[in-house]
Amino acid sequence: MVGTIVNTVCIITGTLVGTLFKKGLGEKYTKTLFNAMGLASLALGASSFVQNMPKSEFPVLFILSLALGGVVGTALDLDGRVHRLIAKKSGEGLAKGIISASLLFCIGTFSIVGPVMSALNGDNTFLFTNSTLDLVTSMVFATTYGIGIIITAPILFCWQGMFYLIAKLAGGTAIMQGTLVNELAIVGGVLIISSGLSILEIKDCKTLNYLPALLVPVLWFLLKGLFGI
């Protein structure tokens, strides 16, 4: 868990530093940084998708995942519920920032593969790399949205902690070492792209409604293992 702890601390540190800089930035520069985050989200999401898609054993699974996950998420109105919950306490602007930052921090390849590698091999390389990226990213988000971005730190800790514990329990199975992780990274890449489009105000895809899509690959591999599909 050392890598996850470092990653969490980096987000907290980046948020605090970014909040200090926020006071000296004008609206013009804040908008520039806002656009930078949108472009970064598009680039990171595309990178995750392109890198993992060739490794997929089930190329259409991500399409099925997005379709089923989107329907479930829309029925539950996940995007609307979370926005209303955060906006009620912090304002609509910060709600958008927290959601976008959480997706960017949690659903990237490093944040999924990193805890698995840490649990199975004691290798924190991915998590330390992710920590550096998140340090800078949280600074930029905080210059735009303020101290509220610090909420993403415990969210990331719980997310990576979940994968760490699952990998520990699953041991060195092939699923945790590669196949399932690849499929999750593909779906996650699409969700990060969706978040980027929202940040840039190109298209509000209501990304949170698609979060259940991450459960579809997990269910698929469970069924595959149980019934030998």
C-alpha positions in Angstrom: 0.0 0.0 0.0 3.1 2.3 0.1 2.5 3.4 -3.5 -1.1 4.2 -2.9 -0.3 6.2 0.3 2.3 8.2 -1.7 -0.2 8.8 -4.5 -2.8 10.1 -2.0 -0.3 12.4 -0.3 0.8 13.8 -3.7 -2.8 14.7 -4.5 -3.2 16.4 -1.1 0.1 18.3 -1.6 -0.8 19.3 -5.1 -4.2 20.6 -4.1 -2.7 22.7 -1.3 -0.1 24.2 -3.5 -2.6 24.8 -6.3 -5.0 26.6 -3.9 -2.2 29.0 -3.0 -1.5 29.8 -6.6 -5.3 30.2 -7.3 -5.4 33.5 -5.4 -2.9 35.2 -7.8 -4.5 33.9 -11.1 -6.9 36.0 -13.2 -9.9 34.6 -15.0 -8.0 34.4 -18.3 -5.3 32.1 -16.9 -7.8 30.0 -15.0 -9.6 29.4 -18.3 -6.4 28.4 -19.9 -5.6 25.9 -17.2 -9.2 24.6 -17.4 -8.7 23.9 -21.1 -5.4 22.3 -20.5 -7.1 19.8 -18.2 -9.6 19.0 -20.8 -7.0 18.4 -23.5 -4.9 16.3 -21.0 -8.0 14.2 -20.3 -8.5 13.5 -24.0 -4.9 12.6 -24.5 -4.7 10.3 -21.5 -7.9 8.6 -22.3 -6.9 8.0 -25.9 -3.5 6.7 -24.7 -5.2 4.2 -22.3 -7.5 3.0 -25.0 -4.9 2.7 -27.8 -2.4 0.9 -25.6 -4.8 -1.7 -24.2 -7.1 -2.4 -27.1 -4.6 -4.5 -29.1 -4.2 -6.7 -26.0 -7.9 -7.3 -25.6 -9.1 -10.9 -26.1 -12.7 -9.6 -26.4 -12.6 -6.5 -28.6 -16.4 -5.9 -28.5 -16.6 -6.2 -24.7 -16.0 -2.5 -24.1 -18.9 -1.6 -26.4 -21.2 -4.0 -24.6 -19.9 -2.6 -21.3 -20.6 1.0 -22.2 -24.0 0.2 -23.6 -25.2 -1.9 -20.5 -23.4 0.4 -18.0 -24.8 3.5 -19.6 -28.4 2.1 -19.4 -28.0 1.1 -15.7 -26.3 4.4 -14.8 -29.0 6.5 -16.6 -31.8 4.5 -14.9 -30.1 5.2 -11.5 -29.4 8.8 -12.6 -25.9 8.6 -11.1 -24.6 11.7 -12.8 -27.5 13.8 -11.6 -27.5 12.4 -8.0 -23.8 13.0 -7.5 -23.9 16.5 -9.1 -26.8 17.5 -6.8 -25.1 16.0 -3.8 -21.8 17.8 -4.3 -23.3 21.0 -5.7 -25.6 21.3 -2.7 -22.6 21.5 -0.4 -19.9 23.1 -2.6 -21.5 24.6 -5.7 -22.0 23.4 -9.3 -18.5 24.5 -10.4 -16.6 22.5 -7.8 -18.9 19.5 -8.3 -17.8 19.4 -12.0 -14.1 19.7 -10.9 -14.3 16.9 -8.3 -16.0 14.5 -10.7 -13.6 15.3 -13.5 -10.5 15.0 -11.2 -11.7 11.8 -9.7 -12.2 10.2 -13.1 -8.8 11.3 -14.2 -7.1 10.1 -11.1 -8.9 6.8 -10.7 -9.7 5.4 -14.1 -6.3 5.7 -15.8 -4.2 2.6 -16.6 -1.6 3.4 -13.9 -4.3 3.7 -11.2 -5.7 0.3 -12.0 -2.6 -1.7 -12.9 -0.4 0.0 -10.3 -2.2 -1.4 -7.2 -2.3 -4.9 -8.8 1.5 -4.8 -9.5 2.1 -3.6 -6.0 0.0 -6.4 -4.4 1.4 -9.2 -6.6 5.0 -8.2 -7.0 5.7 -5.5 -4.5 6.4 -3.2 -7.5 5.3 0.4 -7.0 6.8 1.8 -10.2 3.4 2.5 -11.8 2.0 4.1 -8.6 5.1 6.3 -8.1 4.8 7.4 -11.8 1.1 8.0 -11.3 1.8 10.0 -8.1 4.0 12.4 -10.0 1.3 12.9 -12.7 -1.4 13.4 -10.0 0.8 15.9 -8.1 0.9 18.2 -11.1 -2.7 17.5 -12.2 -4.1 18.2 -8.7 -2.2 21.5 -8.6 -3.8 22.6 -11.9 -7.3 21.5 -10.9 -6.9 23.3 -7.5 -5.9 26.5 -9.3 -9.2 26.3 -11.1 -11.6 24.8 -8.5 -9.8 25.5 -5.1 -9.3 23.4 -2.0 -12.3 21.3 -2.6 -10.3 19.1 -5.0 -8.7 17.6 -1.9 -11.8 15.4 -1.6 -10.4 13.3 -4.5 -7.5 12.1 -2.3 -9.6 9.7 -0.1 -11.6 8.7 -3.2 -8.3 7.6 -4.9 -7.1 5.8 -1.8 -10.3 3.7 -1.6 -10.3 3.0 -5.3 -6.6 1.8 -5.4 -7.0 0.1 -2.1 -9.9 -2.0 -3.5 -7.8 -3.2 -6.4 -4.9 -3.9 -4.1 -7.0 -6.1 -1.8 -8.7 -7.9 -4.7 -5.3 -8.7 -6.2 -4.0 -9.9 -2.9 -7.0 -12.2 -2.5 -6.9 -13.4 -6.1 -3.2 -14.1 -6.0 -1.2 -14.4 -9.2 -4.2 -15.4 -11.4 -3.9 -14.6 -15.1 -7.0 -12.4 -14.9 -5.6 -10.0 -12.3 -2.2 -10.0 -14.1 -3.5 -9.0 -17.4 -6.8 -9.8 -19.1 -9.3 -8.2 -16.8 -7.0 -5.2 -16.1 -6.7 -4.6 -19.9 -10.5 -4.6 -20.3 -11.0 -2.2 -17.4 -8.3 0.1 -18.8 -10.0 0.2 -22.2 -13.4 1.1 -20.7 -11.7 3.6 -18.4 -9.9 5.3 -21.3 -13.3 6.0 -22.9 -14.6 7.4 -19.7 -11.6 9.7 -19.4 -12.2 10.9 -23.0 -15.8 11.6 -22.1 -14.7 13.6 -19.1 -12.4 15.6 -21.3 -15.2 16.5 -23.7 -17.2 17.7 -20.7 -14.4 19.8 -19.4 -13.9 21.5 -22.8 -17.7 22.0 -23.0 -17.8 20.1 -26.3 -20.3 17.6 -25.2 -21.7 16.7 -21.7 -21.9 12.9 -21.9 -22.9 12.6 -18.3 -19.9 10.4 -17.7 -20.9 9.2 -14.2 -23.9 7.5 -15.8 -21.4 5.2 -17.5 -19.5 4.2 -14.4 -21.4 0.9 -14.1 -19.6 0.0 -17.4 -16.6 -0.9 -15.3 -18.5 -3.7 -13.6 -19.4 -5.4 -16.9 -15.9 -6.8 -17.6 -15.7 -8.1 -14.0 -19.1 -9.8 -14.3 -18.1 -11.2 -17.7 -14.9 -12.9 -16.3 -16.8 -14.2 -13.3 -19.3 -15.8 -15.6 -16.6 -17.1 -17.9 -14.8 -18.7 -15.0 -18.0 -20.3 -13.5 -19.5 -21.6 -16.7 -16.4 -22.0 -18.9 -17.8 -19.6 -21.5 
